[in-house]
Amino acid sequence: MSAMFATSKHMRRSILLISVLLSVNTALAAIPPDYVRLIDLPITVRVDTTDADVKAVYELVRHFYSTRPDSLYDNPYWNESEKKKYPEPYPARSMIFQSEDIIKSFPPLVLSIEKEKEYYCIRTLFYREGLEEPYKGSNPWAISRLYAKKVEIKKKKEVKENESDSTKKDNKEYRLFDPLQILTKDWRHERIGPIDYYFPFNFYFDRRAGNKMAQFCRGLRNKYGVPDVEPIEFYIARSVDEIAQIVGLDFVLGPTSGRSLTVNAQVFSALGNEWYPHEIVHVFFRDYKPHYILMEGVATYEGGSLKINFDSLVIKLAEFLKRNDTMTFQNFLDSPYLEGGTTFFYTIGGVLCKMADQKGGPTAVKALLEAGIDNEELYQKIESVLGIKRENVTEILRAKVKEYSGR
C-alpha cells in the first residue's frame, strides 16, 4: 500500500475513536511559524530542562508539534539538507499522524531528551488518559523518536561596529533530523538496476532476487511507458516492528508489513527479502492519483499482494463472492475492510485493471487510472473505458472473477 498501513479490526476501532474524540475538540489550525500557539507538552522527570541544550531541544520539538506535524510543508524546525534531498523528509509522518488531529486525540508526553553521539534523541509517548472499553486497548497510539542537533543557520545578522568576534551571536540552532537516515546509517547497501537496497548487516542478500526485481521494473516501464524512477530506495526489514523502528517509531498501534513513500521513491518491506513488486508498482505509477480501489488495483494486478500473486488472489476472491452472493461492487467501495483485511478490495480493483488491459492494453489501464477519487467519477470512468453501465457493474465483475479464477 502506498504510504499507508495494513489495517486490523483493532486499528479501525482506533481510527473511529479519533473521530469520536474530535467531536468535542477543535482541530489544530495551520498557524504560520511566526505566530505559533504552543501546545501543552508535558515531560517526565527524566527530562532535565535545567540543561540549556535539553531546554532548547524541548522547545524545538514543542514548536514542531504545535505547527501541524501531520502536514507536508517547508517546516522551519526541520533541517534544510534533508528538505532539499527528499520531498518528504520525515517518512514516519504518515504512519503516526494519520489525522491532523492525532495531537488532540492522543496528547504527547516527552519521555526523554538525551544525547546520542552528535544528536539529541527525543522520545515521545502519544497517549490518551481515561479511555474506556471498547477503546481502552487503543493506548498508547505510538512511541516516537526524533533527533535534533545544531546546524548552521544561514540568515543575515546585524553586526555592530564595536562588536568583537567573541561577542558575536552563534549562528547555530537546533533542527530536527529524520531517524531513518540515522538508524540505517550502518546498514549494508547494494545497487541493482534502478534499486538501492538497504538491509541490516547480518542479513543475507540474495542477488538473484534483486535481479528479478530489477527485471520487473524494466518490464513495467516497457509495458506502460511510465517515467523512469531512479534510484528507488528499498529497505529490507525482518518484521513489522523493525520497519517502524527504523523510521523512528519504537511502538505504533498499526504496524505495516509493507509501504511505499512514492514522493521519495522509497519502499519499506517487512517480508525479509528483495521481492516486493506491489510497492514498486506504486512508485512507478506515482504520477497517477486515481480512486483508491484502482490505485491498489493496478499494484495488485501487476504485483500481487504480499507474497501472493494476482491469479491466486482472484481464486480467493471467487470463493469469497461465492460465500457472499449478495455482495455488490458498491459494498466493496463502502467497506474496503472485509474479513479482517483489504485483500478482496485490492483484488476487485485488480480485476478492473485486467479487464481494461484485455480491452485496450496498457493505454486502457492508464485511462482507467485517470478516474477521480470519488465514487461517481469512478463509475463514469468504468463506463467510458470498459463500456459498463453502473447498474451492470456488479453482475459483470462477478462473471469476470469467475472467468479469471477458472471456477
KEFIKE-662943 format. One record per residue (C-alpha): residue number from 1; x, y, z. Coordinates in Angstrom, 1 decimal. Each point is the difference from the previous one (the first is absolute). Layout:
N
NUM, X, Y, Z
...
// end
This chain:
407
1, 0.0, 0.0, 0.0
2, 1.1, 3.5, -0.8
3, 1.1, 1.8, 3.2
4, -2.7, -1.8, 1.9
5, -0.4, -2.9, 2.4
6, -1.5, -3.5, 0.1
7, -3.1, 0.9, 2.2
8, -1.2, -2.5, 2.5
9, -3.4, -0.1, 1.7
10, 1.6, 1.5, 3.1
11, 1.6, 2.7, -2.1
12, -3.3, 1.0, -1.6
13, -1.5, 0.3, 3.4
14, 2.8, 2.4, 1.0
15, -0.6, 2.1, -3.1
16, -3.7, 0.2, 0.9
17, 1.1, 1.0, 3.5
18, 1.9, 3.0, -1.4
19, -3.2, 1.3, -1.7
20, -2.0, -0.5, 3.2
21, 2.6, 1.9, 2.1
22, 0.1, 2.8, -2.5
23, -3.7, 0.5, 0.0
24, 0.7, 2.0, 3.2
25, 3.4, 1.4, -0.9
26, 1.2, 2.8, -2.3
27, 2.5, -1.1, -2.6
28, 3.5, 1.5, -0.1
29, 0.1, 2.9, -2.3
30, 2.6, 0.6, -2.7
31, 1.7, 2.8, 1.8
32, 2.9, 1.9, -1.6
33, 3.3, -0.7, 1.7
34, 0.4, 3.7, 0.9
35, -3.1, -0.3, 2.2
36, -0.1, -3.4, 1.7
37, -2.6, -0.9, 2.5
38, 2.0, -2.4, 2.0
39, -1.6, -3.2, 1.3
40, 0.5, -1.2, 3.5
41, 2.8, -2.6, -0.2
42, 0.6, -1.7, 3.4
43, 3.2, -1.8, 0.8
44, 1.1, -2.7, 2.3
45, 2.6, 0.5, 2.9
46, 2.6, -1.5, -2.4
47, -0.1, 3.2, -2.1
48, 2.5, 2.5, 1.6
49, -1.1, 3.3, -1.3
50, 2.5, 1.8, 2.3
51, 2.5, -1.1, -2.6
52, 0.1, 2.8, -2.7
53, 0.4, -2.4, -2.9
54, -2.8, -2.3, 1.2
55, -2.2, 3.0, 0.5
56, 0.7, 1.2, -3.5
57, -0.8, -3.4, -1.5
58, -3.2, -0.2, 2.0
59, -1.1, 3.4, -1.3
60, 0.9, -1.1, -3.6
61, -2.2, -3.2, 0.2
62, -2.8, 2.0, 1.8
63, -0.1, 2.4, -2.9
64, 0.1, -2.9, -2.5
65, -3.0, -1.7, 1.6
66, -1.8, 3.4, 0.2
67, 0.2, 0.6, -3.8
68, -1.9, -2.7, -1.7
69, 2.5, -2.9, 0.1
70, -2.4, -2.0, -2.2
71, 0.5, 2.4, -2.9
72, 2.7, 0.0, -2.6
73, 1.3, 3.5, -0.5
74, 3.2, 2.0, 0.4
75, 0.2, -0.5, 3.8
76, 2.4, 2.4, 1.5
77, 0.9, -2.4, 2.8
78, 1.4, -2.7, -2.3
79, 3.5, 0.1, -1.4
80, 0.5, 1.5, -3.5
81, 2.3, -2.8, -1.4
82, -2.7, -2.7, 0.3
83, -2.7, 2.3, -1.2
84, 2.0, 0.6, -3.2
85, 0.8, -3.7, -0.5
86, -3.5, -1.5, 0.7
87, -3.4, 1.4, -0.8
88, -1.1, -1.7, 3.2
89, 2.8, 0.4, 2.6
90, -1.9, -1.9, 2.7
91, -1.1, -3.5, -1.2
92, -1.7, -0.8, 3.3
93, -2.5, 2.9, -0.5
94, -2.7, -2.0, -1.7
95, 0.4, -2.9, 2.4
96, -0.5, 2.0, 3.1
97, -2.0, 3.0, -1.0
98, -2.8, -1.7, -1.9
99, -2.2, 2.9, 0.8
100, 0.8, 3.7, 0.6
101, -1.6, -0.5, 3.4
102, 2.2, -2.7, 1.5
103, 1.6, 2.6, 2.3
104, -3.5, 0.8, 1.4
105, -1.1, -3.6, 0.2
106, 3.2, -1.4, 1.5
107, 1.8, 2.8, 1.8
108, 3.8, -0.4, -0.2
109, 2.2, -0.4, 3.1
110, 3.8, 0.4, -0.4
111, 1.5, -3.1, 1.7
112, 3.7, 1.0, -0.5
113, 2.4, 2.3, -1.7
114, 3.5, -1.5, 0.1
115, 3.2, 0.2, -1.9
116, 0.8, -2.7, -2.5
117, 3.3, 0.7, -1.7
118, -0.3, 3.4, -1.8
119, -3.8, 0.0, 0.3
120, -2.6, 0.5, 2.7
121, -2.6, -2.8, -0.1
122, -3.6, 1.1, 1.0
123, -2.3, -2.8, 0.9
124, -3.7, 0.8, 0.2
125, -3.0, -1.9, 1.2
126, -3.4, 0.6, -1.7
127, -2.6, -1.1, 2.6
128, -3.6, 0.8, 1.0
129, -1.0, 0.0, 3.6
130, -3.3, -1.5, 1.1
131, -0.9, -2.1, -3.0
132, -2.7, -2.6, 0.7
133, -1.0, -3.1, -1.9
134, -0.2, -0.7, -2.9
135, 2.7, 2.6, -0.6
136, 2.2, -0.7, 3.1
137, 2.3, -2.2, -2.1
138, 0.9, 2.9, -2.3
139, 2.5, 1.3, 2.5
140, 2.8, 0.9, -0.7
141, -0.4, 1.2, -3.5
142, 3.8, 0.1, -0.5
143, 3.4, 0.6, 1.5
144, 2.0, 2.1, -2.4
145, 3.6, 1.1, -0.2
146, 1.4, 3.1, -1.7
147, 3.5, 1.2, -0.2
148, 1.4, 3.5, 0.3
149, 3.4, 1.7, -0.3
150, 1.4, 3.4, -0.5
151, 0.4, 1.2, -3.6
152, 1.3, 3.2, -1.6
153, -2.9, 2.4, -0.7
154, 0.4, 2.1, -3.1
155, -1.6, 3.2, 0.8
156, 1.2, 3.6, 0.1
157, 1.0, 1.4, 3.3
158, 0.6, 3.6, 0.8
159, 3.5, 0.4, 1.5
160, 0.8, 3.2, 1.9
161, 3.2, 1.8, -0.8
162, 1.4, -0.5, 3.5
163, -1.0, -3.6, 0.3
164, 3.0, -2.4, 0.3
165, 0.2, -3.5, -1.3
166, -0.4, -1.3, 3.5
167, -3.3, 1.7, 0.5
168, -1.6, -0.8, -3.4
169, -3.0, -2.2, 0.3
170, 0.3, -3.7, -0.8
171, -1.7, -0.7, -3.4
172, -0.8, -3.6, 1.0
173, -3.4, -1.1, 1.0
174, -1.6, -3.4, 0.7
175, -1.9, -1.7, -2.8
176, -1.8, -3.3, -0.4
177, 1.4, -3.0, -2.0
178, -1.5, -3.1, -1.5
179, 0.5, -3.1, 2.1
180, 0.2, -2.2, -3.1
181, 3.2, 1.6, -1.2
182, 1.6, -0.4, 3.4
183, -1.2, -3.4, 1.0
184, 0.9, -1.6, -3.4
185, 3.3, 1.8, -0.4
186, 1.9, -3.2, 0.7
187, -2.2, -2.3, -2.1
188, 1.5, -1.7, -3.0
189, -0.8, 1.2, -3.5
190, -0.3, -1.7, -3.4
191, -1.0, 1.7, -3.3
192, -1.7, -2.2, -2.6
193, -1.5, 1.8, -3.0
194, -2.1, 2.9, 1.2
195, -0.2, -1.3, 3.6
196, 2.1, 0.9, 2.9
197, -0.4, -2.7, 2.6
198, 0.6, 0.7, 3.7
199, 0.1, -2.9, 2.5
200, 1.3, -0.9, 3.4
201, 3.7, -1.1, 0.3
202, -0.9, -3.6, 0.8
203, -2.5, -0.4, -2.8
204, 0.8, -2.3, -2.8
205, -0.6, 1.9, -3.3
206, -1.3, -2.1, -2.9
207, 1.4, 1.6, -3.1
208, -2.2, -2.3, -2.3
209, -3.1, 1.3, 1.7
210, 1.3, 3.6, -0.4
211, 0.6, -0.6, -3.7
212, -3.6, -1.4, -0.3
213, -1.3, 3.2, 1.6
214, 2.1, 2.2, -2.3
215, -1.3, -2.0, -3.0
216, -3.6, 0.5, 1.2
217, 0.7, 3.8, 0.0
218, 1.2, -0.1, -3.6
219, -3.1, -2.0, -1.0
220, -2.3, 2.4, 1.7
221, 1.6, 3.0, -1.7
222, -0.1, -1.7, -3.4
223, -3.6, -1.0, 0.3
224, -1.5, 3.2, 1.2
225, 2.5, 2.6, -1.1
226, 0.1, 1.5, 3.4
227, 2.9, 2.3, 0.9
228, 3.2, -1.4, 1.3
229, 0.4, 0.2, 3.7
230, 3.6, -0.3, 1.2
231, 1.2, -0.6, 2.5
232, -2.7, -1.8, 2.0
233, 1.1, -0.4, 3.7
234, -1.1, -3.5, 1.1
235, 0.2, -0.7, 3.8
236, -0.1, -3.7, 0.9
237, -1.2, -0.6, 3.6
238, -0.7, -3.3, 1.6
239, -3.2, 0.9, 2.0
240, -2.7, 2.7, 0.1
241, 1.6, 1.3, 3.2
242, 3.4, 0.4, -1.7
243, -1.6, 2.1, -2.8
244, -1.6, 2.2, 2.6
245, 3.3, 0.3, 2.0
246, 2.2, 1.1, -2.9
247, -2.4, 3.0, -0.7
248, 0.1, 0.9, 3.6
249, -3.0, -1.8, 1.6
250, 0.9, -2.1, 2.9
251, -3.7, -1.0, 0.2
252, -2.9, 0.7, -2.3
253, -3.6, -1.4, 0.3
254, -0.3, -0.8, -3.7
255, 3.3, -1.4, -1.3
256, 0.2, -0.8, -3.7
257, 1.6, -2.9, -1.9
258, 0.7, 2.2, -3.0
259, -0.3, 3.5, -1.2
260, 1.3, 2.4, -2.6
261, 0.7, 3.6, 0.4
262, -0.4, 0.9, -3.6
263, 1.1, 3.6, 0.1
264, 3.4, -1.1, 1.3
265, 0.0, -3.2, -2.2
266, 0.5, -2.0, 3.2
267, -1.3, -3.6, 0.7
268, -0.1, -1.5, 3.5
269, -0.5, -3.8, 0.3
270, -0.4, -2.2, 3.0
271, 0.0, -3.2, -2.1
272, 3.8, -0.5, 0.5
273, 0.8, -0.3, -3.7
274, 0.8, 2.0, -3.1
275, -3.3, -0.6, -1.8
276, -3.0, 2.4, 0.5
277, -1.5, 0.8, -3.4
278, -3.2, 1.4, 1.4
279, 1.7, 2.9, 1.6
280, 2.3, 0.5, -3.0
281, -3.1, 0.4, -2.2
282, -1.1, 2.8, 2.3
283, 3.3, 1.8, -0.5
284, -0.2, -0.2, -3.8
285, -3.6, 1.2, -0.1
286, 0.5, 2.8, 2.5
287, -1.0, 2.7, -2.5
288, -3.5, -1.5, -0.1
289, -2.5, 0.9, 2.7
290, -2.9, -2.3, -0.6
291, -2.8, -1.3, 2.1
292, 1.4, -2.1, 2.9
293, -1.4, -3.3, -1.4
294, 1.9, 0.6, -3.3
295, 3.2, 1.2, 1.7
296, 0.2, -3.2, 1.9
297, -1.6, -1.9, -2.9
298, 2.8, 0.6, -2.5
299, 2.6, -0.8, 2.6
300, -1.8, -3.3, 0.8
301, -0.5, -0.9, -3.7
302, 3.6, 0.5, -0.9
303, 1.6, -0.8, 3.3
304, -2.3, -2.1, 2.1
305, -0.3, 0.6, 3.7
306, 2.6, -1.0, 2.6
307, 1.2, -3.4, -1.2
308, -3.1, -0.9, -2.0
309, -0.2, 0.5, -3.8
310, -3.1, 1.5, -1.7
311, -1.3, -3.3, -1.4
312, 0.0, -1.6, 3.5
313, -1.7, 3.1, 1.4
314, -2.8, -0.2, -2.5
315, -0.7, -3.6, 1.0
316, -0.4, 1.1, 3.6
317, -2.2, 2.8, -1.2
318, -2.2, -2.4, -1.9
319, -0.4, -2.1, 3.1
320, -0.9, 3.1, 2.1
321, -2.7, 1.0, -2.6
322, -1.4, -3.5, 0.0
323, -0.4, 0.2, 3.8
324, -1.5, 3.5, -0.3
325, -2.4, -0.2, -3.0
326, -1.6, 3.4, 0.8
327, 3.2, 1.9, 0.0
328, 0.0, 3.0, -2.4
329, 2.8, 2.1, -1.4
330, -1.4, 2.9, 2.0
331, 0.4, -2.1, 3.2
332, 3.7, -0.3, -0.8
333, 0.2, 3.8, -0.3
334, -1.9, 0.6, 3.2
335, 1.9, -2.6, 2.0
336, 3.6, -0.6, -1.2
337, 0.9, -2.1, 3.1
338, -1.6, -3.4, -0.4
339, 0.8, -3.0, 2.1
340, 2.8, 1.7, 1.8
341, 1.8, 1.7, -2.9
342, 0.0, 1.7, -3.3
343, 0.9, -3.0, -2.2
344, -3.3, -0.3, -1.7
345, -0.3, 3.7, -0.6
346, 3.5, 0.2, -1.6
347, -0.8, -3.0, -2.1
348, -3.3, 1.2, -1.4
349, 1.9, 3.2, -1.0
350, 2.5, -2.3, -1.7
351, -2.8, -1.7, -1.9
352, -1.1, 3.3, -1.4
353, 3.6, 0.7, -1.1
354, 0.2, -3.4, -1.7
355, -3.3, 0.6, -1.8
356, 1.4, 3.4, -1.3
357, 3.3, -1.7, -1.0
358, -1.9, -2.7, -2.0
359, -2.3, 2.6, -1.6
360, 2.6, 2.6, -1.1
361, 3.4, -0.9, 1.4
362, 2.2, 2.2, 2.2
363, -1.6, 3.1, -1.5
364, -3.4, -1.0, 1.3
365, 1.4, -0.8, 3.4
366, 1.6, 3.5, 0.2
367, -3.3, 1.5, -1.1
368, -1.8, -1.8, 2.8
369, 2.5, 1.3, 2.4
370, -1.1, 3.5, -0.9
371, -3.1, -0.5, 2.0
372, -0.4, 2.5, 2.8
373, 0.0, -0.9, 3.7
374, -3.8, 0.1, 0.5
375, -2.4, -2.8, -0.9
376, -2.0, 1.9, -2.6
377, 3.1, 0.7, -2.0
378, 1.0, -3.7, 0.3
379, -3.3, -1.2, -1.4
380, 0.3, 2.5, -2.8
381, 3.5, -1.2, -0.9
382, -1.1, -3.7, 0.1
383, -2.7, 0.8, -2.5
384, 2.2, 2.1, -2.3
385, 3.0, -2.5, 0.0
386, -1.7, -3.3, 0.5
387, -3.4, 0.8, -1.5
388, -1.8, -1.3, 3.2
389, -3.0, 2.0, 1.4
390, -0.2, 0.5, 3.7
391, -3.0, -2.4, 0.4
392, 1.9, -2.8, -1.7
393, 3.4, 0.3, 1.8
394, -0.6, -2.6, 2.7
395, -1.4, -2.6, -2.4
396, 2.8, 0.3, -2.5
397, 2.7, 0.2, 2.7
398, -1.3, -3.2, 1.6
399, 0.1, -1.7, -3.4
400, 3.6, 1.1, -0.7
401, 1.2, -1.1, 3.5
402, -1.5, -3.5, -0.8
403, 1.7, 0.0, -3.4
404, 3.4, 1.1, 1.2
405, -0.1, -2.4, 2.9
406, -1.0, -2.9, -2.1
407, -2.8, -0.8, 2.4
// end
